[in-house]
Amino acid sequence: MSAHTTAAATTAPSVESADPACGAPLPVLGRDVTVPLVTGGEVTYAALDYAASAPALQRVWDDVAAYAPYYGSVHRGAGYLSQLSTDLFENSRVTVAEFLGCREDDQIVFTRSTTDSLNLLAAALPADCQVFVFETEHHASLLPWRDARVTYLNAPRTPGEAVATLERALADRDPHGPALVCVTGASNVTGELWPVRELAAAAHAHGARIVLDAAQLAPHHPVSVRELDVDWIAFSGHKLYAPFGSGVLAGRSDWLRAAEPYLAGGGASRKVARRADGGVDVEWHDSAARHEAGSPNVIGVYSIASACKALTEAGFENLVAREQFLIRKVREGLAEVPEVKVLSLFGDDAPRVGVLSFVVEGWNSSHFAAALSAEYGIGVRDGLFCAHPLVRTLLGSDPQTQGECGAPEAAPGEKSLNAIRVSFGAGTPDEHVERFVSAVKELVRDGAKWAYRTEEGRCVPAP
């Protein structure tokens, strides 16, 4: 296998083979919601901001609604509803472990999000651990390591360069101390797939461990701890069509068992006793409960398990093929607009998920995104996407500069200051991406139909 492939990338069909016949979108909440347009009338909302939060699958909503009357406390209640909720909560671990292809002795710890998961792991690092992280990471995986010795790696321009950069950095480290590599599976800015398996091999060859930020990968591709040979995986429910405030950290248990509990409190403790000197002795659990103090988010956990089942039953092969078809429609449509530049780290041919960021020559990105929403009922995202170093690298922009929405942020030929991101997935109808492409072409050709102004840092339609 070449150095620029991943387990996820090798399962993706080529764009040429993608076909709308690969299936209909999965039913999601909000698919029939209509929104008003500033120009008059209403239109069905086109939710194209999946990379931030994906809509709930109808299957997830139905499962949660069916369970809700039986909701109860978990782990220590004697009543029927408590026991039922405990079984559901713990069985959800099994479902998530199967979804991720976990090893037999891996732990599944439920958290609030990817950010929470990676902060938990950061708090569990052994003393004097060295962390290696590319500057291209989302802030959730770029920032939690402040109490460790961190080596920030420069943005690579090819997957092979990413592996070579990591290998050089690891070769220079103390081979006897603990080390951790943190890497994304799919960029939340460009959607490009990273060479996870090869990076894991490089980490292990140099005695380091690796954690995969799968927030953008897990909703789009099958992810296997075993196949990718990573030590941990972190992801969020709200990107996996289960937006009920829960996340997952799955992987090796030894560092987690040795660490102080992430939160101190009930549930994390096995036994608490007063000492003669007036203090307190605590015996902590060594299971996943060690880092799950307090009453857990049973609804959020169950919704993740439901989403895992739904995606597995739908078949990732079909989901990936259909998404590649949508990616092709968007990329071909944007390629017809000379003023549009799609951002890329690894190049146009790099495998990717349904996340694309771009700039429009002569347009402020906030202005453009506001017009897509107000005049076409299309929801996208604009800005730096909580990946400031990466976006500024791709744009070549100065972090000290800032644009205003009321006028173009950059004259033709000048650098843009931020970007627009369109993202989609298993619940996206063809019509949404077709409307998006058509709207981009019309805005570039004819300009906005409405006046806009900056209000509290955001571009909004003028009254």
C-alpha positions, 0 to 999 in steps of 0.5 A: 500500500502506498504512503498516501492511502488510508483504510477509509480512502481505500474503501471509497469508490472512485468518483467516476463509479458513483451513481445516484442509483446507489440509494436515497438519502437517509431520513433526517429531522428537518427535511421538510422545514421551510424558512422565509426568504428576504425576497419574499416567500418560503423555501425548504431549508437546505442544511449544508452545514453537516460538518458542524452538526448533522441533523438527527436521523429519523431512526435515532429520534424514533428510538429515543422517543420510544425509550423516553417514557422508560428513562431512569437513573443508571447503575445503582437504582433498584427499580425496573426503569433504573435497571432498564436504563442501566442495561440500555446504557451499558449495551450502548458501549457494546454497540459502539465498540462493534461499530468501531471494531474495538479490541477486546480489552479496549474501553469505551468512555462516554463524554460530551464531545470530541473536544471533551474526549481529547481533553480527557485523554490529555488529562490522562497522559503519563508524566513527561509525555511528548505530544506530536500534532500537525498545525492543520488540526481542528482546535479540539485536537490542537489545543488540549495538550497544554500540560504536555511537551507539544511539538507542532508539525508544519502543514504537509502538502501531500499525505506522503509528506505527512508521514515523512514529517512525523517520522523525522519528528519522532526520530528526534525524540527521547525513545524512552519517554512516553509519546502520543501522536494526534491526527485527524481522519478527515479534515473539517476544512477540506474534507481530505482523508489523512493517511491514518494507517501509515501515521499509526505505523510510523508512531508505533515504530518509534514507540509512540501511541496515536489517537485519531480524531474521527469527528469528521470521518466516522459519519462518512466512512467505516472506522476500525480501531483494529484495521487502522491500528490506532490506540484511541478514537474520539468522535462526537454524536452531534456529527454522527446524526445523534445531536444529544450532547454526547461523545466517545473516547474508545481505546487502550485502557492502561493510561486511563486506569492509571490517571486520576479521574477526569471528574471527581464524584459519584459513579467514578468512586468505588469506595469512600471512607473518612480517615481518623485524621478527618480526611477522606480515602477514595478507591476509584473504579478502574473501568470506564466509570472512572472517567464518567462521574455524575449522572450520565447523559443516557439519552445522548449515549443511546442516540449514538448507539442508535446512529451506529446501528442505523449507519451500519444497517444502511451500509457504508458502501452505499452511503460512501458511493452516494456521497461521492456522487454529491461531491462530484456534483458540487466540485463540477459545479464550482469548477464552472465559476472562475471566481471560486477557488476550492481550498485543498491541502493535498490537491484536487485528486485527494480522497475526501468526504462531503466537506469543501471550503472555498473563497469567491474572488471579490466577496467577503465570505460572511456576506456570501454565506449570509446571502445564501441563507437569506435569499436561497434558504441554504445553510452553510458556514463561514469563517476559520472553522475552529482550525485557524492555522490551517485556514490561514495557511490555505488562504495565505492570510494575516491573522491580524486582519479582519474583513467587514461584511458590507463590502467585498473583503478583498479586491480581485486578485487580493487574498481572502481573509476567511472562507465558506464551507459547504458540507453534507452527508447521508441525509442530503437530497440531490436538490440541496446541492443542486440549489447550492451550485445554482445559487453560487453561480447566480450570486457571482453573476448577478450579485446579492439582491438585498443589502447586508450589514455587520451586526455583532461580528456577523453579516446579516440582512439589513432591515 
